[in-house]
Amino acid sequence: MTGTVNYRPTRAVVDVRAIQANVRNLKKLLPVETGVIAVVKADGYGHGATESARAAFQAGAMMAAVATPDEALALRDSGIHQPILVLGPVPISFLKEAIRQDIIVTIPGVKWAQAAADELRGFEESLKTHVKIDTGMGRIGLRSEEEIVELIEILEGTSAIRVEGIFTHFATADERDTKRTEEQFEAFNRLVGCFPERPKLVHAANSAAALRFPRFALDAVRFGIGMYGIAPSEEVAQELPFQLERALQLETEIAFVKQAQGNESISYGATYQAQQGEWIATLPIGYADGLKRGLRDQQVLVRGRRVPIVGTICMDQCMVRLPEELPEGEPVVLLGKQGNEEITMEEWATRIGTIPYEIAVTIARRVQRQYFGD
């Protein structure tokens, strides 16, 4: 075992100061009474859940949010003591552990609420919950006044479940047409009004809505992809109220250099034929690290210049064509800035027909994370 030593030069460098700056700038934009819930699911969108949560709390976030019970427990195990909300449905078997670990869970529906009440019958401590309202996302949540009435009846029959919040999720807040988002917000407010007592934490806005529609702020906003410096969509990027600071840079080094001697084939399938005299470098990063095979022909940065990936991307390595001979150990940037050039997650996403969220969360855990900042 080598402890924390990592000999591989491929790394994701995360500047937590960028996360802190994004949280602080959002707080300036929002009403003073509105809190920020830092969404650190999927290992902090690939940036590291614990480090991202700590940075967000240092910048004034009130709560962390994750997707699964295991993600919540990992934060607790790492020493995060602040409130944690699990946004997704959790199994009934987790509820007593949630109480022990002081983790807030989501009520996704009436049947779940009844099962939770049955499970916790006679349990002395109360389960902290937020009620999910489905106003058009179509995943989980209560959808009607009738369901809310049923839920209230269940809650009135037990002291083991305490509702501390209520929330919904916008389906199209990152799109140019805002009509559906407006309709969802109106529906949410109507259903919130069905509760005999308004929960103390009502929240609806995700990153896109928080950045575009401060009037939807309510008691808190959930800051996810934007917290890491990535705009939720091109439409949102064009309307940003402040400049988002990118937190992650993906780097490696040249591991091997050779000069082609004629029509040499490169990589699987012999799909690239190097011309006489071309300098070909091998990089120790491949699709097992998150450099997807569809990124062939994507450029990387070497000495501030763009150079192309050539041939099929391998599981652990890829090849690039250099403008001239460069030494092994030369720094390479795959995502981020070098000199006056920058390669973004949005650029990768456009090339392979996806969204930057997917790029961020698929940078593999075997890629070491290095953190800078407080």
C-alpha positions in Angstrom: 0.0 0.0 0.0 1.2 3.5 -0.9 -1.1 5.5 1.3 -1.9 8.9 -0.3 1.0 8.6 -2.8 -0.2 8.7 -6.4 2.4 8.2 -9.1 0.1 8.7 -12.0 0.3 12.3 -13.5 -3.3 12.3 -14.6 -5.3 14.4 -12.1 -8.3 16.7 -11.6 -7.2 19.9 -9.9 -10.1 21.5 -8.0 -9.8 25.1 -6.7 -12.3 25.3 -3.9 -12.0 29.0 -3.9 -14.0 29.0 -7.1 -16.8 27.1 -5.3 -16.7 29.6 -2.5 -16.8 32.5 -4.9 -19.8 31.1 -6.7 -21.8 30.6 -3.5 -20.9 34.0 -2.2 -21.9 35.7 -5.5 -25.2 33.9 -5.5 -25.9 34.9 -2.0 -25.4 38.5 -3.0 -27.9 38.1 -5.7 -30.6 36.6 -3.5 -32.8 38.2 -0.8 -30.9 38.2 2.5 -33.4 35.8 4.0 -32.9 33.2 1.3 -30.5 30.3 2.1 -28.3 28.3 -0.3 -28.5 24.5 -0.3 -25.3 23.2 -1.8 -26.0 20.2 -4.0 -23.0 17.8 -3.7 -24.6 14.6 -5.2 -22.6 12.4 -7.5 -19.5 13.1 -5.5 -19.9 16.8 -5.9 -20.6 16.5 -9.6 -17.2 14.9 -9.8 -15.4 17.6 -7.8 -15.4 15.7 -4.5 -18.5 15.8 -2.2 -16.8 16.4 1.1 -14.4 19.1 -0.2 -17.2 20.8 -2.1 -19.6 20.8 0.9 -16.9 22.2 3.2 -16.2 25.0 0.7 -19.8 25.8 0.3 -20.4 25.9 4.1 -17.4 28.2 4.5 -19.0 30.5 2.0 -22.3 30.6 3.8 -24.4 27.6 2.5 -27.0 26.5 5.0 -27.4 22.8 4.0 -25.9 20.2 1.7 -28.1 18.0 -0.6 -27.3 14.6 -2.0 -29.2 12.0 -4.0 -28.8 8.8 -2.0 -28.6 7.6 1.6 -25.0 6.4 1.0 -23.9 9.8 -0.2 -25.4 11.3 3.0 -23.7 8.8 5.2 -20.3 9.4 3.4 -20.6 13.1 4.3 -21.3 12.3 7.9 -18.4 9.9 8.0 -16.1 12.6 6.6 -17.0 14.9 9.5 -19.7 17.1 7.9 -22.0 18.0 10.8 -24.3 20.5 9.1 -27.8 19.6 7.8 -27.9 17.1 5.0 -31.0 16.5 2.8 -31.4 13.4 0.6 -33.3 14.6 -2.5 -34.2 11.1 -3.9 -36.4 8.4 -2.4 -34.9 6.3 0.3 -35.8 2.8 1.4 -37.9 2.4 4.6 -35.0 0.4 6.1 -32.9 3.5 6.1 -35.2 5.7 8.3 -34.0 4.7 11.7 -30.4 5.2 10.6 -31.4 8.6 9.2 -32.7 9.6 12.6 -29.6 8.4 14.3 -27.4 10.3 11.8 -29.6 13.4 11.8 -30.2 13.2 8.0 -33.2 14.8 6.4 -35.1 12.6 3.9 -37.7 13.3 1.2 -41.3 12.2 1.3 -41.9 11.1 -2.3 -45.5 10.0 -2.0 -48.4 9.0 0.1 -47.7 5.2 0.2 -44.1 5.9 1.3 -45.4 8.2 4.1 -47.7 5.5 5.4 -45.0 2.9 5.2 -42.6 5.2 7.1 -45.3 5.9 9.8 -45.7 2.1 10.2 -42.0 1.5 10.4 -41.5 4.2 13.0 -44.5 3.5 15.2 -43.4 3.7 18.8 -40.0 5.2 17.9 -39.2 8.0 20.3 -37.3 10.3 18.0 -38.7 12.0 15.0 -37.7 11.7 11.3 -36.9 15.0 9.7 -38.4 15.3 6.2 -39.1 17.5 3.2 -42.1 16.8 1.1 -41.6 16.6 -2.6 -44.2 18.1 -4.9 -44.3 17.0 -8.5 -45.4 20.0 -10.5 -44.3 18.7 -13.9 -40.9 16.9 -13.6 -42.7 13.6 -13.6 -40.3 11.7 -11.3 -41.4 11.6 -7.7 -43.7 13.7 -5.5 -47.3 14.4 -4.6 -49.3 15.7 -7.5 -52.6 16.9 -6.2 -54.5 18.4 -3.3 -56.1 15.1 -2.7 -52.8 13.4 -2.1 -51.7 16.3 0.2 -54.9 15.7 2.2 -54.0 12.0 2.5 -50.5 12.9 3.6 -51.7 15.3 6.2 -54.0 12.6 7.7 -51.0 10.3 8.0 -48.8 13.0 9.6 -51.5 13.9 12.1 -51.6 10.2 13.2 -47.9 10.0 14.0 -45.3 12.0 16.0 -42.4 10.1 14.4 -42.4 12.2 11.2 -41.7 15.9 11.2 -42.0 17.9 8.0 -39.4 20.7 8.0 -39.6 21.6 4.3 -41.4 21.3 1.0 -39.9 21.5 -2.5 -40.4 21.0 -6.2 -38.1 20.7 -9.2 -38.3 22.7 -12.4 -38.1 20.7 -15.7 -37.2 23.5 -18.1 -35.7 26.3 -16.1 -32.6 26.2 -18.3 -34.5 26.7 -21.6 -35.4 29.9 -23.4 -39.1 29.6 -23.1 -40.1 30.3 -19.5 -43.8 29.5 -19.7 -43.6 26.0 -18.3 -41.4 27.1 -15.4 -43.9 29.9 -14.5 -46.7 27.3 -14.6 -44.8 25.0 -12.3 -44.1 27.8 -9.8 -47.8 28.7 -9.7 -48.8 25.1 -9.2 -46.2 24.7 -6.4 -47.4 27.7 -4.5 -51.0 26.5 -4.8 -50.2 23.1 -3.4 -48.0 24.5 -0.7 -51.1 26.5 0.4 -52.9 23.2 1.0 -50.9 22.5 4.1 -52.5 23.8 7.3 -49.2 25.2 8.4 -46.5 26.4 5.9 -43.3 24.3 6.4 -40.4 26.5 7.5 -38.2 25.8 4.4 -39.9 26.1 1.0 -37.6 25.7 -2.0 -38.0 25.3 -5.7 -35.2 26.9 -7.6 -32.3 24.9 -9.0 -29.1 26.5 -10.5 -30.9 27.6 -13.6 -33.8 29.2 -11.8 -31.6 30.7 -9.1 -29.5 32.4 -11.6 -32.3 33.5 -14.0 -35.3 34.1 -11.7 -34.5 35.5 -8.3 -38.2 36.0 -7.7 -38.4 32.2 -7.4 -35.9 32.2 -4.5 -38.4 31.6 -1.6 -36.7 30.3 1.6 -33.8 28.6 -0.2 -32.4 27.7 -3.6 -30.5 24.5 -4.5 -27.2 25.3 -6.1 -25.9 22.4 -8.1 -24.0 22.6 -11.4 -23.6 26.4 -11.1 -21.8 26.0 -7.8 -18.9 24.4 -9.7 -18.7 27.2 -12.3 -20.6 25.5 -15.1 -23.7 27.1 -16.6 -26.7 24.8 -16.7 -27.2 25.5 -20.4 -26.2 27.9 -23.2 -29.4 29.9 -22.6 -28.5 30.4 -19.0 -24.9 31.2 -19.9 -26.1 34.1 -21.9 -28.1 35.5 -19.0 -25.7 35.1 -16.1 -26.0 37.8 -13.5 -22.4 37.2 -12.5 -19.4 35.4 -13.9 -19.2 31.8 -12.7 -15.8 30.6 -11.8 -14.8 27.1 -13.0 -13.5 24.9 -10.2 -12.0 21.9 -12.0 -9.1 21.4 -14.4 -8.2 18.0 -15.9 -4.5 17.6 -16.5 -1.9 15.0 -17.4 1.6 14.8 -18.9 3.2 13.4 -22.0 4.3 9.9 -21.2 6.0 8.9 -24.5 7.0 10.6 -27.7 7.9 9.2 -31.1 8.4 10.4 -34.6 6.5 8.6 -37.3 8.5 6.7 -40.0 6.1 6.7 -42.9 2.4 5.6 -42.8 2.4 4.2 -39.2 -1.1 3.3 -37.9 -2.1 4.7 -34.5 -4.3 2.8 -32.0 -7.1 0.3 -32.3 -8.5 -0.3 -35.7 -5.6 1.5 -37.4 -8.0 4.4 -38.0 -5.2 7.0 -38.1 -2.2 6.9 -40.4 0.6 9.1 -39.2 2.6 10.8 -41.9 6.3 10.7 -42.3 8.0 12.9 -39.6 4.9 13.5 -37.5 5.5 13.7 -33.7 3.1 11.5 -31.8 2.7 11.7 -28.0 1.0 9.2 -25.8 -1.0 10.5 -22.8 -1.8 8.4 -19.8 -5.5 9.0 -19.8 -8.3 7.1 -21.6 -12.0 6.3 -21.5 -11.8 4.6 -18.2 -10.9 8.0 -16.8 -13.8 9.8 -18.5 -12.1 10.7 -21.8 -14.9 9.2 -23.8 -14.1 7.4 -27.1 -16.4 9.9 -28.9 -13.8 12.6 -28.1 -11.5 11.4 -30.9 -10.3 14.5 -32.8 -10.9 16.7 -29.7 -8.0 19.0 -28.9 -5.9 19.2 -25.8 -3.6 22.0 -24.7 0.2 21.7 -24.8 2.3 24.8 -24.2 -0.8 26.9 -24.7 -1.6 25.5 -28.1 -4.4 23.2 -29.2 -3.3 19.8 -30.6 -5.6 17.0 -31.7 -6.2 13.6 -30.3 -5.5 11.1 -33.1 -6.6 7.5 -33.4 -9.1 5.6 -31.2 -9.0 6.6 -27.5 -8.0 3.6 -25.5 -9.1 2.5 -22.0 -6.0 4.0 -20.3 -4.2 6.0 -22.9 -4.7 8.2 -26.0 -2.4 9.7 -28.6 -2.0 13.3 -29.8 -0.2 14.9 -32.8 2.4 17.4 -31.7 3.5 20.4 -33.8 7.2 19.5 -32.9 9.1 17.3 -30.6 8.4 17.9 -27.0 9.8 16.2 -23.9 8.2 13.5 -21.9 6.7 15.0 -18.8 5.4 18.1 -20.6 2.2 19.3 -19.0 -1.1 18.7 -20.9 -4.5 20.2 -20.1 -7.6 18.4 -21.3 -10.1 20.6 -19.5 -9.3 24.1 -18.3 -6.9 26.9 -19.2 -3.3 26.9 -20.4 -1.9 30.1 -21.7 -4.5 32.1 -23.6 -6.5 29.0 -24.5 -9.3 27.2 -22.7 -11.1 23.9 -23.2 -14.4 23.6 -21.4 -16.8 20.8 -20.5 -19.3 22.4 -22.8 -16.9 21.9 -25.7 -16.6 18.2 -24.9 -20.4 17.9 -24.4 -21.1 19.5 -27.8 -18.7 17.2 -29.5 -20.3 14.0 -28.2 -23.9 15.3 -28.1 -24.5 15.4 -24.3 -24.6 18.0 -21.5 -21.7 19.2 -19.4 -23.3 17.6 -16.3 -22.5 14.2 -17.8 -18.9 15.2 -18.5 -18.3 16.3 -14.9 -19.8 13.3 -13.2 -18.0 10.7 -15.4 -14.4 11.8 -14.6 -13.4 8.6 -12.9 -12.5 8.2 -9.2 -9.1 6.7 -10.2 -8.2 10.2 -11.5 -6.6 11.7 -8.4 -8.2 14.9 -7.1 -5.9 17.7 -5.9 -7.4 20.6 -4.0 -6.3 24.2 -3.7 -7.7 26.9 -1.5 -8.9 27.0 2.1 
